Amino acid sequence: MSRQEIEEKVRAFLIEDLEIEEDKIAPEARLKEDMGVDSLDFVDIVVIVEKNFGFKIKPEEMAGIITMQQFCDYIESKVA
């Protein structure tokens, strides 16, 4: 799966499933502060990522992920 495909899938589920406004989604956007992702959203993200990308997110691995870019980097490292 290419980086572009990963970013497109992530963007799609953030907009559709988490109802984040498209203009708030950018590589440097912070998940919590800029995009409004809260702890309940993270639970949804774990389920969505497992369904779309085929791996389970470990909470301790998500601890250092702050931006959209880092989140896509994380997914890319798992599916590559």
C-alpha positions as CSV (number, residue, x, y, z in Angstrom):
1,M,0.0,0.0,0.0
2,S,1.4,3.4,-1.0
3,R,1.8,6.4,1.3
4,Q,-0.9,8.2,-0.8
5,E,-3.3,5.3,-0.3
6,I,-2.7,5.4,3.4
7,E,-3.3,9.1,3.6
8,E,-6.5,8.9,1.5
9,K,-7.9,6.1,3.7
10,V,-7.0,8.0,6.9
11,R,-8.5,11.2,5.6
12,A,-11.7,9.4,4.5
13,F,-12.3,7.8,7.9
14,L,-11.5,11.0,9.8
15,I,-14.1,12.9,7.8
16,E,-16.8,10.1,7.5
17,D,-16.5,8.2,10.8
18,L,-15.2,10.9,13.2
19,E,-16.9,13.9,11.5
20,I,-13.8,16.0,11.5
21,E,-14.0,19.0,9.1
22,E,-11.9,18.4,6.0
23,D,-10.2,21.8,6.3
24,K,-8.8,20.8,9.7
25,I,-7.0,17.8,8.3
26,A,-3.4,18.6,7.4
27,P,0.0,16.8,7.8
28,E,1.0,19.2,10.6
29,A,-2.4,19.2,12.3
30,R,-2.3,17.9,15.9
31,L,-4.8,15.1,16.4
32,K,-6.1,16.4,19.8
33,E,-5.6,20.1,19.7
34,D,-6.3,21.0,16.1
35,M,-8.6,18.2,14.9
36,G,-10.5,17.7,18.2
37,V,-9.8,13.9,18.5
38,D,-10.7,12.8,22.0
39,S,-10.2,9.6,24.0
40,L,-13.5,8.1,22.6
41,D,-12.4,8.9,19.1
42,F,-9.2,7.0,19.7
43,V,-11.2,3.9,20.6
44,D,-13.0,4.3,17.2
45,I,-9.6,4.8,15.5
46,V,-8.3,1.6,16.9
47,V,-11.3,-0.3,15.4
48,I,-11.2,1.5,12.1
49,V,-7.4,1.0,11.6
50,E,-7.7,-2.7,12.4
51,K,-10.5,-3.0,9.8
52,N,-8.8,-0.9,7.1
53,F,-5.2,-1.8,7.6
54,G,-5.2,-5.2,9.3
55,F,-3.2,-4.6,12.4
56,K,-4.0,-3.6,16.0
57,I,-2.8,-0.3,17.4
58,K,-1.1,-0.7,20.8
59,P,-1.9,2.2,23.1
60,E,1.7,2.7,24.2
61,E,2.7,3.1,20.5
62,M,0.1,5.9,20.1
63,A,1.4,7.8,23.1
64,G,4.0,9.7,21.1
65,I,1.8,10.4,18.1
66,I,0.8,14.0,18.0
67,T,0.3,15.0,14.4
68,M,-1.5,13.6,11.4
69,Q,1.9,13.1,9.7
70,Q,3.1,11.0,12.6
71,F,-0.1,9.0,12.6
72,C,0.3,8.2,8.9
73,D,4.0,7.4,9.4
74,Y,3.0,4.9,12.1
75,I,0.4,3.2,9.9
76,E,2.9,3.1,7.0
77,S,5.5,1.5,9.3
78,K,3.0,-1.3,10.2
79,V,1.8,-2.1,6.7
80,A,5.1,-1.8,4.8
